[in-house]
Amino acid sequence: YYKFMGRMSRIQPLPGSKWERLTLCVAVDWMDEAARSKLKRIGLQQSKRSDQILTTIVDAVVRQPVSRTFGTGLDTYVYALDASPEEGLSVMSEFQRVAQSEVGYIYLRGNTTAGGELVFESRTDRASKNTNQQTFTNTMFELVVSRNRDDIINRLQVVSHPRRKDTSNVVLFTLRDPNVGDTTVIEIPAGGAKSLVCPYTDPNNRTDRIGGVLVVQPVATTDYTAFANADGTGTNLTANVSILGFTAGATAATFVLNNSGAACFVTFLQVRGLGIYDQQDVIAEQEDSASQVAYGEQTVTYDMPYQADPDVANGAAIYFLALYKDASALVTSVSVHANQSALMLQAALEREVGERIGITETVTGISASTVGYFIQSVRLVISPGGIVTVTWGLAPASLVAFWLLGTLGASELGSTTRLGF
């Protein structure tokens, strides 16, 4: 079993021959790579599912995860990555946007081959897991359980984002805007070159970032001009300037201005294409008045950045409300000693993020027959004497089973099931 695969991030030897003679080491898994890597020149994603978008993103990362297992996304997004400024957004941040849009999960888990497996779950992957893979009955040495008012949510506002696309080319980027007195120029020395990243902005409000599609490579005279003087006077040297390595990303274009002649000033430069605008949110709201009377109003706003369908957002609101509107005693973590028995050792090795388990504990009244839990995190500690402790962070499964058409074990719609969204 491989529980963790990572790279060394920090090595700190402790000085002094009479002291502990220790070296402190910190290793990080592939998610650290995702946090450090930035989106680079990935084009606008059109009519793609979550798993297809994630595949495109991960393929562009220099250091790849050891392996990946992606479920099939439930929705096809009209546009994606159009709200992700590639000059600053990390791959990890984009993972978060995709997961929120899907109401899915993205995580790393161990396995029996090499560990470090990158996993994507769609929003119905867990809904189809209606049985516990393992149940722990009074065998844990620590259980964190509480009934907390702050865990109650009885008013949901889920935000979807319909997009608008231009029907003809507009100016997505301009070097200088005469409307605000901008006189920006780019000086290129004789035989020199300048690399540019040109972010797309709303032609009617240059402070608002937008996405772009069918972006046109700048054409001499039409999209850029160069002169001998910075004020646009003197010899017209536009013919000496060419565009090299043009790449149109989802939110910015990158290219090189190459000058094959005398020193010049580029006094006009623009990038054209069709703008993609996310300027009108649609909010689906669901609330439970009985819960509000009993516990007070608790409102949560949930954003689905790439979801354009308000009906899907409404389904998400109904789902979250059903899961969190009532007060209940919930287990947030459970810990066991792997040395306790062969069964516990096997559990410590096998149980991973995304799996469903049951908890039964007499004193607190927690019962595996009433609610299951999904493992959200795994923590292993090896103490002196070889004592191995595993702690699983948990999230509650739905109190009802979901009916998912055509899915084995979840296709029996009855009095204890509800339609999955």
N, C-alpha and C positions, 0 to 999 in steps of 0.2 A: 504494500500500500504506500502510495506517495501522497502525503498530506499537503506538502508545500513545495513549490519550485520557485526559486527567486535568484536574485543577484546581490552580491555584496554591495551595500551602499556606504557603509562607514566602518573603518577599522581604527581602533584607538588603543594602542598598547599603554598600559599603566607603567610609569617610570619607577625606578627604585629596585635594586637587587634584593632588598630586605623586605619588600612589601608583598602584595598578593601574587605577583608574577602572572598577571592576567592580561588578556587582550579583549577588549569589548568590541563586539561585532554586531552590526545591524544589517539584516538582509531585507529586501523588498521584493514583492511579487510583480507580475506584469501590470497590475493596475497603476503602479508608480510610473511605468512607461506611458500609460495612457494619460496620466495626469501631466506629464512633462511634454508630451508630443502635441503639436498644434496642427490644426487642419491646414493642408497645403494644396491649393489649386485643385480642389475637388469640385467638379461641376455640379450644377443644380440637378437634384434628383427628381425625376418626374415619373409619376405613376409607379412608385416603388413601395414594397412592404418594408416593415421595420427590419426584418432579417436581411433583406437585400441592401438596405441603406447601411446597416452595420457591417456587412461584408465589404462594401466599398470603402468604408472608413478604415476598418482594420487592415485591409490590403495595402493601404497607403502608409501605414506605420512602418518605420525602418526595422525595428525589432519586433518580430512577430510573437504572439503567444505560443506556448508549446503545442496546443491543440485547441480546437473550437467545436462547439456543438450548438447550433442555432435552430430553435424551433421556427415554425412558419408563422409570420405575423398575420394578424386577423384583418387588418385594414390595408388598403392601397392608398397611399397619400398622393394627392395631386402634385404637391410640391414639398420638397424637404431640403434642408441645409440652406434655405434662402434667408434665414434669420440668424446665421452663424458667422459673424465677422471672422474670416480666416486668419487675420493678422493677430488675433488675440485669444480665440476660443480653443480650449484644449479638447483632445479626443474624449477625455473623461466627462467634460461638460456636455459634449454632444451625446454621449451615452445616456446621460441624465435626461436630455430632451427627448430622445427616442423612447426611453423607458416610460416616461410620463405620458407621452402620446399614445403608447400602446397599453398603458397600465400593466406593464410587464416587468421582468427582472433581468438584470445583467450582472454577472458575478463570476468569480473564479472558484473552482473546486478541485479537490484532490481526486485521484483515481488509481487504478492498479497498473497503469502503464508508465506515466512520467509525472503526473500532477500538473498543476498550472493550466487546467482546462477552462477556457473562456466559454461561458454559457449564456444563451439568451432564451428566456421563456416568454411566450406570448401570454396574453391575459387569460386564456382558457387552459393553459397547461396545468396550472394548479387546481383549477375548477374541476378538472377531470380526476384528480387524486382524492377520491372519497374514502379511502381506507388508510389506516396508519401502517407504516412499514414496520414499526416496532413500538411496543408499549412498555413504559417503565412504571412499575407498581411498587411504591415504597422502597425503591432500590437506590434512590439518589441520595447524595450526602448534603446537597444544598439545593434549595428551590426558592427562586425569587418570584413571589406572587403578590399581587395587590389589586385592590378595587379602587380605582382612581377616577375622580370626577373629570380630571383633565384628559382622560382617554375617551370621553364621550364626545361624539360629533352628531349633532342633530339638525344641522343646517349646512348643506353642501352647495357650493357654487363652483361648477366645473366650466372652464373657459375653453372654447374651441376657436379656431382661427381660419375662417374662409379667406381665400386669396383672390386678388384681382390681378389680371395680366394685361399689359398694353397690347393693342391691336396693330400698332405700327412702331417703328423705332423711335426711341427718345434718347436724350443724352444722359447716360448713366454716370459719367464722370466728366468733369471739366477742370482743366488746369487753372483757369482764371474765370471769375464770374464778374462781369462788368456791373451787374445789379448791385453788388456790394463794394464796388471800387477796387476789386482784386486785380493786381498787376503782376502776379506771379510769373516768373520765367524760369527756364531751365538752361543753364549754360553747359555746353558740351565742348571740351577742348578739341583741337585739331586731331583727327584720328581717334578720338576717344568714344566712350559709351557711358550711358547712364541707365541703371536698372530702376524700374518703377513698379510699385504696387498701387493700383488705382481702385479705391473702394467705390462701390455703386451707391449713389444717393438719389433721393427723390428730386426730380427736376423742379418741383414746385416748393421744395423745402430741403435745402442741401444739408441740414443737420440730421435728417432722418435717413438711416441706412435702409436699403432695399436689396432684394435679390435681382438676378438678371439671367436671361436666357436668349439664345440665338444672338450672342454678342458678336459684333462685327470688328474684325481687325482694323485698326486705324489706317486710313488711306491718305497718302500725301496730298496736301492742299485742302482736301475735304475735311480731314480730321486733325491735321497738324501742319504748322508752318514754322520755318526757321529763318532768321535774318542775322545779318552781321552785327546789328546793334540791339540792345535789350529793349529799346522802345519801339521795335518793329520797323526801324528805318534801315537804310543801307541796302546792300546786296541781298536779294532773296536767295537763301542757301537751302531751301527745302529739299531740292533734288539730292543733296548730299546726305540727307538723314533717312534712315530706313528702320523698320520695325523688325526686331529679331526675337524669336522664342516666345511668341504671343500665346498666352494661355488664359482662357476665360473660365474663372471659377464661379461658384454660386453667388458670391457676394463681392468679388473683386477680380480684376484682370491684372496679369503681370506680363511684362515684356521688357525688352532692352531697346533703348534709343541709340542707334549706332551712327556715328558721324564719320564719313569717309573723306571729308574735305577740311576746309579751314574752320577755325573756332567759330561757333555760332551760338545763337540764343533761340530756344524753342519758345515762341511767344503765344502759341495757340495749340492746344491739345485736348482732344475729347475722345470718349469711348461711347459708342452707340449700341443699342440693343433693346430688347423688350424687358420692361421693368416688371417685377413681381412684388406686389404690395400686400403687406399684412397690416391693415389699418382699421379693421372693424372687428372687434371681438363679439362673439355670441356666448352668452352665459346661460347654462342650464342649471336650474335651481330645484333642489328637493329638500324638504324639511319634515320633521315629525313633531307635531304640536304636543302630543302626549309626553314625549321625552323632554321637550322644552319646559313644560309645566313641572315635571318631576325634578329636573336637574338644572334648569336654567338654560339659556340659549348658548350653544357652543358652535361657532361658525368656522368653517374651513374653506378656503378657496384653493382649488386644484387646477393647475394649468396644463393643457395638452397642446404643446407648441405646434405640432404638425397636423393635428386633427382638424379637418375642415367640416366634419359632419356633426351638427348639433345633436342628432339622435344618439350618436355614440357617446357624446359627452353626457347626455341625459341618462344613458344606461350606466355610465360610471358613477354618476351621482346617486342613483338608486342602489347600486352595489355597495358603495361606501357607507351610505346611510343604514342599510340593513346590517352591516357588519359592526358599526360603532354607535348606534343610537341608544342602546341599552347599557346600563351599568352591569358589569360582571367582573368576577375575580379572574384576572388573566395572568398566566405565567409568562414572565419576560425572559427567564433563563433557567436552565437546569444543569447541574454538575454531577458527574459520577466519577468514581475511581476505577480506572481501567484494570487495576490489579485485583479488584474485588473477586472477579471470576473470569472464566474463559468467555462467557457471554458478554460481559462488560468490556473486555478487551476487544472482542469482535465489533461491538457497537462503536467503540472509540475509533476504530480503524475504518469502519464502513460508512457510518452516518456522515452525510455531507449537506451542504447548503442546498435548499430546494426540496429536501425530502420531508415527508410528513411523519410525525411521531405522535404517540399518545402519552399522557401523563396522568397517573392516578396516585393521589396522596391523601391519606386518611384524615390527618389533622385539619388541613385546609379545605377538605371536601372536593378537591379537584378530581374530576373523573374523565377518563379517556372516552367514556361512552357519550359524553355531552359535547365535547369540543376537542378538535385536534389542533396540532401546531406545526407550522413549517419552520425548519431550521433556517435562520437568517445569517448566522455567523458561527464559526468554530474556533475555539481557543484551547490549545493544548499546553500543559505545563508539566515539565519533568522536574520533580523535586528531589532533594538529596535522598538517597536510598532507593532511587529508581521508581518512586511513586509517580504514576502518570494520572493527571487529572484532565478531564475534558469538560468544557463548558459550552453548551449550545445556546446562543441567543435565539429567541423564538418570536414568532408572530402568529396570531390566531388564524386558523382556517375558518371559512364561513361556517356558521351554525347550521346551514342547510346545504344540501347537495344541489348542484346545478345540472340542469337538463341541457345537454349539448347534442344536437341532432347528428346521428351517425357516429358518435363516439362511444366505444364499448365501455360499459359501466356507468355511463352518464346519459343514457338515452331513454330512461324510464321516467317520464313526466308524471308526477303524482302529488299527493298532498304535502309531502315534505321536501319537494324540490321547487326550484324557481328557474325561470329561463335565464341562461347566461347571455351576456351582451357581447 
